């Protein structure tokens, strides 16, 4: 799936916060503190999943426009190659 520039910047910002949390969780998990390590790994995963799949109010106009343009504009038919 193609991303817009703002979508890419949003993902980069989320990863900038999620990666350190995930590394801290991995460090704690490997040092034997499974509760804290698992919690931070889960938090890092949740941060990325929420950013990827949650629709925010900023996303709604873009999705509406995408559906409207898709309904109004038809794909050009390709000529038959013989």
C-alpha positions in Angstrom: 0.0 0.0 0.0 1.4 3.4 -1.0 1.8 6.0 1.8 1.4 9.7 1.6 4.2 11.9 2.8 2.3 12.7 6.0 1.7 9.0 6.5 5.4 8.3 6.2 6.3 11.1 8.6 3.7 9.9 11.1 5.1 6.3 10.9 8.6 7.6 11.4 7.6 9.6 14.4 5.8 6.6 15.9 8.8 4.3 15.2 11.1 6.9 16.8 9.1 6.4 20.1 8.4 2.7 19.7 11.9 1.4 18.9 13.5 2.6 22.2 10.5 1.2 24.2 10.9 -2.1 22.4 14.6 -2.2 22.9 14.2 -1.4 26.6 11.6 -4.2 26.8 13.9 -6.6 25.1 16.7 -5.7 27.4 14.5 -6.3 30.5 13.1 -9.5 29.1 16.6 -10.9 28.4 17.8 -9.8 31.9 15.0 -11.9 33.5 12.4 -9.3 34.3 9.6 -10.8 32.1 6.7 -8.7 33.3 8.3 -5.3 32.6 10.0 -6.6 29.4 6.8 -8.0 28.1 4.9 -4.9 29.0 7.3 -2.6 27.1 7.4 -4.9 24.1 3.6 -5.0 24.1 3.5 -1.2 24.4 5.9 -0.8 21.4 3.8 -3.1 19.3 0.6 -1.4 20.3 2.0 2.0 19.4 2.8 0.8 15.8 -0.5 -1.0 15.4 -2.6 2.0 16.6 -0.7 4.3 14.2 -1.2 1.9 11.3 -4.9 0.9 11.8 -6.6 3.6 13.8 -8.6 6.2 11.8 -8.1 9.7 13.1 -10.1 12.8 12.3 -7.3 13.9 10.1 -7.7 10.8 7.9 -11.4 11.1 7.3 -11.4 13.8 4.6 -8.7 11.9 2.6 -10.7 8.7 2.8 -13.9 10.4 1.7 -12.2 12.1 -1.2 -10.5 8.8 -2.3 -13.9 7.0 -2.3 -15.6 9.9 -4.2 -12.9 10.1 -6.8 -12.9 6.3 -7.2 -16.7 6.4 -7.8 -16.8 9.3 -10.2 -13.6 8.7 -12.3 -13.5 5.4 -14.2 -10.3 3.6 -15.1 -9.5 3.9 -18.9 -10.0 0.7 -20.7 -6.9 -0.9 -22.1 -6.9 -1.6 -25.8 -7.0 -5.3 -26.8 -3.6 -6.4 -27.9 -3.8 -8.9 -30.8 
